[in-house]
Amino acid sequence: MESTGGPYLNTAAVTSPVGIARLLQMTFGCTTFSLVAHQGGFSAAYGTFCMFVWTFCFAITVFIITCEFTHLHSCLSISWGNFTAAFAMLATLMSVTAAVIYPLYFVQLGCYPIGCEVRDFRIAASVFAGLLFVAYAAEVFFTRAKPGQVTSYMATVSGLLKIVQAFVACIIFGALVNDSQYSKYVATQWCVAVYSFCFVVTVVVVAFSVTGKTALLWFPFERSVVVYTLGAVLLYVSAAVIWPVFCFDSKYGSPRRPGACAKGKCPWDSQLVVAIFTYVNLLLYVVDLAYSQRIRFISHL
């Protein structure tokens, strides 16, 4: 009788360095949200975000391991290499954010008023959240493109930076909607348009790469991405100049934080966050432009 098991299973999916990293991700993720759900507890938007991150990343990681172990990913009409590289980078960013937010808002050294048992569970969850971040960062390290290697676009430095750029843009949007008063001037509205345009195009680039549909485009994808990155650099330069002027110059805004501003509900704080991450994204696009001159990739890996 012909064997129905061995050759159909990919043991490298769980024995290779990347496979081991994914098994650790699954273990640490499950442990983290189990500790929080069982006794650690969470509340408000910050806690809900952390739980979403851990459960979402756990579910996708289980899906990836299952597909690679059983070769089911070959039945999917997506670029598997681009998908896994993009998810690993996104999960790294999300997990490090949750690993910072949860202990910041929920962990305390004393037992009062939550009790020592709850405190211990929260500390343990924070430790495993940190380990989860390390496991995802390890996968990014193992799967990133080496110099001169022909690989999937999302595994290159430029592809990974696209995920970081979109993530930083989400932080900017979060600060904008938190009473940043961006609609006060046309100039600051221009900045919002810049953030939105670059975010949308970056997401479209990632989507085309992950779905493996770049070959269907009537224009050269690689060159178009480089041209867009150059345009994004110029747009972010304009935002990096305009936003601070219209928010922190004494003629239009306030160079210092108003003393009467309530903590967590101060437009000046939101404007500062937007300014900081505008410069962060500008730097990311500049680095992206520099690396995009040297990469070689194929879209169907």
Salt bridges, closest charged atoms under 4 A:
GLU68 OE1 - ARG22 NH1 2.93
ASP120 OD1 - ARG119 NH2 2.92
GLU139 OE2 - ARG22 NH2 2.97
ASP269 OD1 - ARG257 NE 2.82
ASP288 OD2 - LYS162 NZ 2.49
